[in-house]
C-alpha cells in the first residue's frame, strides 16, 4: 500500500523560499595556489638575482655551434625514430606469429633492449670494435669496425634498437585492441594474414598506437642528449664544449634547455593535430572499404 503524502502548505513554501544557498569554500585550493605562487616567485627571483649573464644566453642561443647541435639532434631523432618504428612493427608481428622461432627471437630482442640501460647500449655500440675488429663478408669484403661505427652510427643503432623494443610493445597493444572479428571476417573472404594486417588491423590500431609513439618521439629528442658521452655533437655536447672554454656553465645549459623546450613544444602541437586526425574513425572506414572491395562477386 503506497504512503499518502500530505500537500505542502504555504508556510512550508515560504520557509523553503527563505533558504539561502551558501557556496562551498575550498580552503585547500587557496592554500595550494598561494604555496605554488610563492614557490614560483622564489624560483624567478633566484634566477633574476643569481650570477647569470643573460646577455651571454642571448648571444649563444643562435651561435653556429648550438644551431649545428640542434640540427644533429633533429636528424638523430628522425633517423632513430624511423628505425625504431620499423623494428617495432617487425618485432611486434614476429612476437604475435605462430612460428615459435620468430616469436622467440622477438621475445629475446624485447627482453634484452628493455632490460639494459640505454647508456650501456650506446657504450657497447661505440666500443664494438673491441669485439669485432672488422665487419663485412669474410673473404669477400670487410671494413674496420672503428671506421664504420662512429659516434653517429653508434648513436643511431643504440637509440633506434632501444626504441624498437618499446615500440614493439606499443604496436602489439594496438593490434590486440582491434576486435578479432575483423580478422576473422577478412580471413573468411580470402585475405592473407599480411593483407589483413596492412589493410584492416593497422589502420584501426593507429588510434591506439599514435599517442604513445608521439610521446616516444618527444622523449627521443631528450634522449639524444645521452649520446654526448660517446661524442655525438648534439645540442648538449656542443653546449658543454663551449662552456668548457668560457666557463659560462649555467648560461649554456639554459641555452640548451631553451632549445629542447622549443622543439618539444612544436612536437606536442603536431602530436595534437595528428591524434585528432586519427580520432575521426578514418581507420575503421578505410578498413570497411577494404573488406568490401575484397568480397567476392
One Martini backbone bead per residue (centre of mass of N, CA, C, O) as a GRO file, in nm:
protein
  297
    1UNK     BB    1   0.093   0.038   0.026
    2UNK     BB    2   0.079   0.355  -0.034
    3UNK     BB    3   0.176   0.649   0.061
    4UNK     BB    4   0.041   0.942   0.205
    5UNK     BB    5   0.074   1.267   0.093
    6UNK     BB    6   0.102   1.581   0.196
    7UNK     BB    7   0.052   1.887   0.133
    8UNK     BB    8   0.206   2.181   0.074
    9UNK     BB    9   0.237   2.451   0.245
   10UNK     BB   10   0.277   2.790   0.252
   11UNK     BB   11   0.474   2.794   0.489
   12UNK     BB   12   0.681   2.596   0.367
   13UNK     BB   13   0.739   2.759   0.110
   14UNK     BB   14   0.849   3.009   0.258
   15UNK     BB   15   1.084   2.863   0.400
   16UNK     BB   16   1.227   2.774   0.141
   17UNK     BB   17   1.264   3.065   0.018
   18UNK     BB   18   1.459   3.157   0.269
   19UNK     BB   19   1.674   2.998   0.165
   20UNK     BB   20   2.033   2.981   0.153
   21UNK     BB   21   2.296   2.957  -0.061
   22UNK     BB   22   2.603   2.816   0.029
   23UNK     BB   23   2.907   2.831  -0.066
   24UNK     BB   24   3.176   2.646  -0.121
   25UNK     BB   25   3.486   2.619   0.050
   26UNK     BB   26   3.827   2.601  -0.086
   27UNK     BB   27   4.096   2.605   0.107
   28UNK     BB   28   4.304   2.417  -0.031
   29UNK     BB   29   4.333   2.577  -0.295
   30UNK     BB   30   4.441   2.837  -0.175
   31UNK     BB   31   4.690   2.720  -0.041
   32UNK     BB   32   4.816   2.600  -0.300
   33UNK     BB   33   4.828   2.863  -0.467
   34UNK     BB   34   5.011   3.018  -0.271
   35UNK     BB   35   5.247   2.818  -0.266
   36UNK     BB   36   5.306   2.823  -0.573
   37UNK     BB   37   5.355   3.126  -0.599
   38UNK     BB   38   5.597   3.138  -0.406
   39UNK     BB   39   5.774   2.935  -0.559
   40UNK     BB   40   5.788   3.087  -0.829
   41UNK     BB   41   5.900   3.351  -0.714
   42UNK     BB   42   6.162   3.224  -0.605
   43UNK     BB   43   6.273   3.125  -0.876
   44UNK     BB   44   6.271   3.396  -1.027
   45UNK     BB   45   6.452   3.545  -0.821
   46UNK     BB   46   6.696   3.359  -0.846
   47UNK     BB   47   6.746   3.416  -1.151
   48UNK     BB   48   6.764   3.728  -1.127
   49UNK     BB   49   7.000   3.726  -0.884
   50UNK     BB   50   7.184   3.557  -1.017
   51UNK     BB   51   7.486   3.438  -1.178
   52UNK     BB   52   7.356   3.558  -1.473
   53UNK     BB   53   7.433   3.606  -1.818
   54UNK     BB   54   7.197   3.697  -2.037
   55UNK     BB   55   7.364   3.798  -2.283
   56UNK     BB   56   7.496   3.518  -2.326
   57UNK     BB   57   7.241   3.366  -2.390
   58UNK     BB   58   7.168   3.537  -2.641
   59UNK     BB   59   7.433   3.488  -2.796
   60UNK     BB   60   7.418   3.149  -2.792
   61UNK     BB   61   7.136   3.071  -2.908
   62UNK     BB   62   7.262   3.137  -3.225
   63UNK     BB   63   7.496   2.970  -3.245
   64UNK     BB   64   7.649   2.765  -3.462
   65UNK     BB   65   7.697   2.524  -3.268
   66UNK     BB   66   7.404   2.505  -3.163
   67UNK     BB   67   7.264   2.471  -3.440
   68UNK     BB   68   7.417   2.215  -3.514
   69UNK     BB   69   7.311   2.051  -3.273
   70UNK     BB   70   7.014   2.075  -3.349
   71UNK     BB   71   7.032   1.929  -3.620
   72UNK     BB   72   7.145   1.663  -3.502
   73UNK     BB   73   6.904   1.606  -3.320
   74UNK     BB   74   6.685   1.591  -3.542
   75UNK     BB   75   6.815   1.373  -3.714
   76UNK     BB   76   6.833   1.155  -3.491
   77UNK     BB   77   6.534   1.144  -3.424
   78UNK     BB   78   6.433   1.057  -3.703
   79UNK     BB   79   6.613   0.804  -3.746
   80UNK     BB   80   6.554   0.650  -3.479
   81UNK     BB   81   6.245   0.640  -3.514
   82UNK     BB   82   6.238   0.493  -3.782
   83UNK     BB   83   6.386   0.243  -3.682
   84UNK     BB   84   6.196   0.182  -3.439
   85UNK     BB   85   5.931   0.143  -3.600
   86UNK     BB   86   6.020  -0.082  -3.784
   87UNK     BB   87   6.110  -0.277  -3.559
   88UNK     BB   88   5.842  -0.277  -3.404
   89UNK     BB   89   5.664  -0.402  -3.624
   90UNK     BB   90   5.828  -0.657  -3.677
   91UNK     BB   91   5.838  -0.766  -3.373
   92UNK     BB   92   5.534  -0.771  -3.328
   93UNK     BB   93   5.472  -0.981  -3.546
   94UNK     BB   94   5.666  -1.197  -3.435
   95UNK     BB   95   5.536  -1.220  -3.152
   96UNK     BB   96   5.242  -1.308  -3.299
   97UNK     BB   97   5.355  -1.553  -3.410
   98UNK     BB   98   5.330  -1.905  -3.455
   99UNK     BB   99   5.629  -1.898  -3.478
  100UNK     BB  100   5.867  -1.994  -3.248
  101UNK     BB  101   6.121  -1.853  -3.361
  102UNK     BB  102   6.017  -1.565  -3.398
  103UNK     BB  103   5.914  -1.532  -3.109
  104UNK     BB  104   6.188  -1.572  -2.964
  105UNK     BB  105   6.341  -1.341  -3.096
  106UNK     BB  106   6.149  -1.117  -2.998
  107UNK     BB  107   6.173  -1.170  -2.696
  108UNK     BB  108   6.480  -1.119  -2.678
  109UNK     BB  109   6.488  -0.834  -2.785
  110UNK     BB  110   6.299  -0.704  -2.576
  111UNK     BB  111   6.448  -0.801  -2.322
  112UNK     BB  112   6.727  -0.671  -2.373
  113UNK     BB  113   6.650  -0.361  -2.450
  114UNK     BB  114   6.473  -0.326  -2.178
  115UNK     BB  115   6.702  -0.448  -1.960
  116UNK     BB  116   6.898  -0.222  -2.058
  117UNK     BB  117   7.072   0.045  -2.060
  118UNK     BB  118   7.122   0.294  -2.281
  119UNK     BB  119   7.413   0.370  -2.213
  120UNK     BB  120   7.524   0.085  -2.246
  121UNK     BB  121   7.449   0.050  -2.545
  122UNK     BB  122   7.619   0.283  -2.654
  123UNK     BB  123   7.893   0.173  -2.553
  124UNK     BB  124   7.885  -0.092  -2.709
  125UNK     BB  125   7.872   0.029  -2.995
  126UNK     BB  126   8.129   0.215  -2.969
  127UNK     BB  127   8.301  -0.071  -2.874
  128UNK     BB  128   8.280  -0.297  -3.104
  129UNK     BB  129   8.584  -0.327  -3.197
  130UNK     BB  130   8.669  -0.514  -2.952
  131UNK     BB  131   8.508  -0.762  -3.088
  132UNK     BB  132   8.491  -0.637  -3.397
  133UNK     BB  133   8.733  -0.531  -3.602
  134UNK     BB  134   8.554  -0.653  -3.835
  135UNK     BB  135   8.327  -0.600  -4.114
  136UNK     BB  136   8.142  -0.837  -4.317
  137UNK     BB  137   8.254  -1.048  -4.576
  138UNK     BB  138   8.422  -1.316  -4.568
  139UNK     BB  139   8.654  -1.299  -4.840
  140UNK     BB  140   8.530  -1.025  -4.980
  141UNK     BB  141   8.439  -0.796  -4.756
  142UNK     BB  142   8.583  -0.528  -4.548
  143UNK     BB  143   8.578  -0.343  -4.236
  144UNK     BB  144   8.648  -0.125  -4.008
  145UNK     BB  145   8.472  -0.068  -3.731
  146UNK     BB  146   8.585   0.216  -3.647
  147UNK     BB  147   8.487   0.342  -3.931
  148UNK     BB  148   8.173   0.275  -3.903
  149UNK     BB  149   8.147   0.305  -3.577
  150UNK     BB  150   8.053   0.589  -3.491
  151UNK     BB  151   7.878   0.823  -3.327
  152UNK     BB  152   7.635   0.814  -3.517
  153UNK     BB  153   7.592   0.503  -3.547
  154UNK     BB  154   7.583   0.436  -3.246
  155UNK     BB  155   7.338   0.614  -3.185
  156UNK     BB  156   7.140   0.492  -3.385
  157UNK     BB  157   7.150   0.200  -3.279
  158UNK     BB  158   7.087   0.254  -2.984
  159UNK     BB  159   6.818   0.416  -3.012
  160UNK     BB  160   6.665   0.242  -3.225
  161UNK     BB  161   6.672  -0.040  -3.079
  162UNK     BB  162   6.549   0.056  -2.817
  163UNK     BB  163   6.285   0.168  -2.942
  164UNK     BB  164   6.184  -0.096  -3.077
  165UNK     BB  165   6.106  -0.244  -2.813
  166UNK     BB  166   5.880  -0.043  -2.730
  167UNK     BB  167   5.719  -0.030  -2.999
  168UNK     BB  168   5.635  -0.326  -3.005
  169UNK     BB  169   5.437  -0.302  -2.763
  170UNK     BB  170   5.258  -0.085  -2.885
  171UNK     BB  171   5.173  -0.238  -3.141
  172UNK     BB  172   5.060  -0.485  -3.001
  173UNK     BB  173   4.840  -0.332  -2.846
  174UNK     BB  174   4.697  -0.221  -3.099
  175UNK     BB  175   4.627  -0.497  -3.227
  176UNK     BB  176   4.466  -0.609  -2.975
  177UNK     BB  177   4.236  -0.379  -2.993
  178UNK     BB  178   4.130  -0.534  -3.222
  179UNK     BB  179   3.884  -0.699  -3.335
  180UNK     BB  180   3.870  -1.036  -3.417
  181UNK     BB  181   3.637  -1.018  -3.626
  182UNK     BB  182   3.799  -0.879  -3.848
  183UNK     BB  183   3.996  -1.115  -3.915
  184UNK     BB  184   3.780  -1.330  -3.965
  185UNK     BB  185   3.645  -1.187  -4.203
  186UNK     BB  186   3.899  -1.169  -4.382
  187UNK     BB  187   3.948  -1.476  -4.391
  188UNK     BB  188   3.669  -1.554  -4.518
  189UNK     BB  189   3.747  -1.376  -4.798
  190UNK     BB  190   4.078  -1.447  -4.847
  191UNK     BB  191   4.276  -1.312  -4.675
  192UNK     BB  192   4.572  -1.247  -4.580
  193UNK     BB  193   4.759  -1.176  -4.313
  194UNK     BB  194   4.909  -0.923  -4.428
  195UNK     BB  195   4.662  -0.786  -4.554
  196UNK     BB  196   4.503  -0.759  -4.294
  197UNK     BB  197   4.714  -0.591  -4.145
  198UNK     BB  198   4.733  -0.352  -4.357
  199UNK     BB  199   4.398  -0.301  -4.414
  200UNK     BB  200   4.267  -0.353  -4.113
  201UNK     BB  201   4.436  -0.333  -3.845
  202UNK     BB  202   4.631  -0.084  -3.854
  203UNK     BB  203   4.423   0.146  -3.910
  204UNK     BB  204   4.279   0.090  -3.626
  205UNK     BB  205   4.545   0.099  -3.438
  206UNK     BB  206   4.642   0.401  -3.461
  207UNK     BB  207   4.480   0.529  -3.220
  208UNK     BB  208   4.668   0.368  -3.013
  209UNK     BB  209   4.963   0.430  -3.123
  210UNK     BB  210   5.012   0.739  -3.156
  211UNK     BB  211   5.039   0.858  -2.867
  212UNK     BB  212   5.293   0.694  -2.766
  213UNK     BB  213   5.474   0.764  -3.010
  214UNK     BB  214   5.469   1.068  -2.966
  215UNK     BB  215   5.608   1.051  -2.690
  216UNK     BB  216   5.867   0.913  -2.800
  217UNK     BB  217   5.962   1.147  -2.972
  218UNK     BB  218   5.998   1.344  -2.740
  219UNK     BB  219   6.199   1.163  -2.586
  220UNK     BB  220   6.417   1.146  -2.809
  221UNK     BB  221   6.515   1.435  -2.798
  222UNK     BB  222   6.633   1.392  -2.504
  223UNK     BB  223   6.804   1.124  -2.549
  224UNK     BB  224   7.034   1.246  -2.726
  225UNK     BB  225   7.202   1.354  -2.479
  226UNK     BB  226   7.342   1.080  -2.409
  227UNK     BB  227   7.543   1.092  -2.665
  228UNK     BB  228   7.768   1.276  -2.537
  229UNK     BB  229   7.950   1.031  -2.425
  230UNK     BB  230   8.016   0.957  -2.757
  231UNK     BB  231   8.055   1.240  -2.922
  232UNK     BB  232   7.788   1.353  -3.003
  233UNK     BB  233   7.687   1.657  -3.178
  234UNK     BB  234   7.480   1.789  -2.987
  235UNK     BB  235   7.359   2.025  -2.795
  236UNK     BB  236   7.497   1.949  -2.525
  237UNK     BB  237   7.780   1.897  -2.632
  238UNK     BB  238   7.825   2.187  -2.747
  239UNK     BB  239   7.773   2.334  -2.482
  240UNK     BB  240   8.008   2.203  -2.329
  241UNK     BB  241   8.235   2.298  -2.514
  242UNK     BB  242   8.189   2.599  -2.453
  243UNK     BB  243   8.202   2.596  -2.128
  244UNK     BB  244   8.495   2.491  -2.118
  245UNK     BB  245   8.607   2.771  -2.239
  246UNK     BB  246   8.415   3.009  -2.070
  247UNK     BB  247   8.257   2.915  -1.793
  248UNK     BB  248   7.937   2.919  -1.892
  249UNK     BB  249   7.733   2.703  -1.770
  250UNK     BB  250   7.443   2.807  -1.719
  251UNK     BB  251   7.401   2.953  -1.985
  252UNK     BB  252   7.431   2.697  -2.171
  253UNK     BB  253   7.206   2.531  -2.032
  254UNK     BB  254   6.979   2.729  -2.101
  255UNK     BB  255   7.004   2.707  -2.403
  256UNK     BB  256   6.945   2.405  -2.424
  257UNK     BB  257   6.670   2.413  -2.280
  258UNK     BB  258   6.528   2.605  -2.479
  259UNK     BB  259   6.545   2.418  -2.729
  260UNK     BB  260   6.401   2.176  -2.615
  261UNK     BB  261   6.132   2.321  -2.553
  262UNK     BB  262   6.072   2.415  -2.840
  263UNK     BB  263   6.064   2.140  -2.981
  264UNK     BB  264   5.852   2.005  -2.798
  265UNK     BB  265   5.623   2.204  -2.853
  266UNK     BB  266   5.595   2.146  -3.155
  267UNK     BB  267   5.541   1.839  -3.123
  268UNK     BB  268   5.283   1.865  -2.954
  269UNK     BB  269   5.116   2.004  -3.170
  270UNK     BB  270   5.143   1.779  -3.382
  271UNK     BB  271   5.018   1.555  -3.206
  272UNK     BB  272   4.738   1.675  -3.176
  273UNK     BB  273   4.660   1.670  -3.482
  274UNK     BB  274   4.713   1.368  -3.527
  275UNK     BB  275   4.508   1.259  -3.322
  276UNK     BB  276   4.261   1.400  -3.449
  277UNK     BB  277   4.278   1.256  -3.719
  278UNK     BB  278   4.255   0.950  -3.595
  279UNK     BB  279   3.974   1.010  -3.425
  280UNK     BB  280   3.761   0.994  -3.688
  281UNK     BB  281   3.755   0.689  -3.805
  282UNK     BB  282   3.925   0.622  -4.069
  283UNK     BB  283   4.023   0.338  -4.020
  284UNK     BB  284   3.747   0.196  -4.024
  285UNK     BB  285   3.657   0.292  -4.307
  286UNK     BB  286   3.895   0.172  -4.460
  287UNK     BB  287   3.853  -0.122  -4.371
  288UNK     BB  288   3.565  -0.154  -4.487
  289UNK     BB  289   3.642  -0.097  -4.780
  290UNK     BB  290   3.842  -0.332  -4.805
  291UNK     BB  291   3.638  -0.558  -4.747
  292UNK     BB  292   3.444  -0.497  -4.980
  293UNK     BB  293   3.657  -0.524  -5.213
  294UNK     BB  294   3.725  -0.840  -5.130
  295UNK     BB  295   3.460  -0.933  -5.210
  296UNK     BB  296   3.301  -1.160  -5.371
  297UNK     BB  297   3.075  -1.180  -5.647
   0.00000   0.00000   0.00000
